[in-house]
């Protein structure tokens, strides 16, 4: 059986998504794609100056996973600077918050990203175990209290 998917939590969404080594964007330039969780790792470690353990806790990943994300980010940035490649920031396995969700039919509990909570609320999502749409957000969400964050923004169930 495959390992369960682990979301990488990010706090910052970038306002600039492209960096180019020239004064105007040229589609012919080679490109490195920097994932949002890689940018978050750079922000936490290199800009905020946090220790790796603190960064890993903030992103809700293990320290070795954080180290791998950070190393990939630094490699892509160095490649872009040395070899004149553009940096395009997009995608990744990230979420703004991680919520515990429970099926009321089979009592299955799993983690969902903040971004999927609206789909659950609209009945567009079902339990991965039994297929039921009778799903609720559990109050003690991982990392943040869902009732104070997700639900306050109108995203709760």
N, C-alpha and C positions, 0 to 999 in steps of 0.2 A: 504494500500500500504506500502511495506517495505521501510525502510530508505535507501537512497542511500549509496553505499559503500564508505568508507573513507580510502584512502591510508595513511599509516604512512611513512613519509619521513625519510630516513636514509642517513647519509653522509659517514659512514665508513663501509667497508666490511671486516670482520675478516679474518685474514690469518690462524688462528688456529681454527678448528671446533670441536675438542674433548679435553676434560680435564678428566683425570682419577685419582683416589686416589692412584694408584699404579705406579710403574715405567714402566709397560707395559700394553697395552690395553687388557682387559679381557671382552669378550662378555657376560660372565655370570653375570657381575655386573649390578645392576639396573641402570636405566638411567633417567635423566631429560632432556627434550628437551627445550632449550632456543631459543625462536624465535628471529630473527634478530632485530625486533623493540624493544624487551625487552633488548637485549644487547645494542642497541643504547641508550635506556633510562638510563641504568646503566652508560654508557660512559659519557653522557651529565651531569647527576646529580652528580654521585659519583666521576668520574675521572676529568671532566672539572670543576666541582663545580658551575654549573649554577643554578639559581633559577628555580623552577618548571615552572613558567610562561614563562621564556626564553626557557626552554627545549621544552615546548609544542609548542611554536611558531616555533622553529627550525624543529620539527617533523610534523608541520602543523596539530595538533590535539588540542582538547580542554584541558584545565588544568585537569579536572576530568578524562578524558581519559588517559592523560599522567600518572596521579597518579595510575590508575588501571594497566597500563602496567608496571610501575616501581615496584609496590607492587608484582605483579606476578613474575617478574624477581628476586627480592630479596628473595621471598619465595622459588623459585626453587634453587637458589644458596645456601641459608642457608640449605635446605634439603640435597643438595649434600655434603656440607661440614660436616654437623653433622652426616649424615647417610651413608657416604662413597659411594655416587652414582656418576656415570660419568655425565658429562655435554656435551650434543651434541647440537651444534648451527646449526639450520637449519630452513628454512621456515618462514612463517608469512605473514602478509598483509603489505608489504613494497614496496617502490619504491625509486629509486635514485633521481627522480624528478617528479613533477606533472605538466602535460601540459593540457591546455584547448584545446579541439578539437571541430570543428564545421562541421556540415553537410551542404553542399551548396545547397541541395535540399529542406530540410525542416527547415533550420536555427536552428536546435537543437544543443545546446552547452552542453558538459559534460567534466568531467575531466578523463584523462587517465594517466597511468603510463608511465614513460620514456621508460620502457622495451617494451611496446606495440606500440611505435611509428613506429618501423620498420615494424610491421605487417600492420599498417595502410598505410604506404608508399608502400608496396608491393601489396596493394589491397586485402589483406587477411582478412580485418576487415570491418564491415559495421555498419551503424548508427543503434543504438538500437531502434529508433523511426520508421524510414521508410525503413530501410534495404539498403539504398543507399551506394555505395562505393565512392561517391563523397565527400570526407572528407578532411579537411585541419586542420593544427595546427594553433590555434589562437595565435597572436603575444604576447599578454600579459598573458603569462602562470603564474599560481599561484606559488608564492614563488620566482621563478627565471624567467628571460626573456628567453623564449624558443629560440628565434633567436640567442641568444648569447651562449646558452648551448646545447640543444638537436640538433639543426640544424647544429651547428658548428662541431659536432662530426659525421656528415654525417647521422644523424638520422632524420632530418627534412623532411617535405613534399615538 
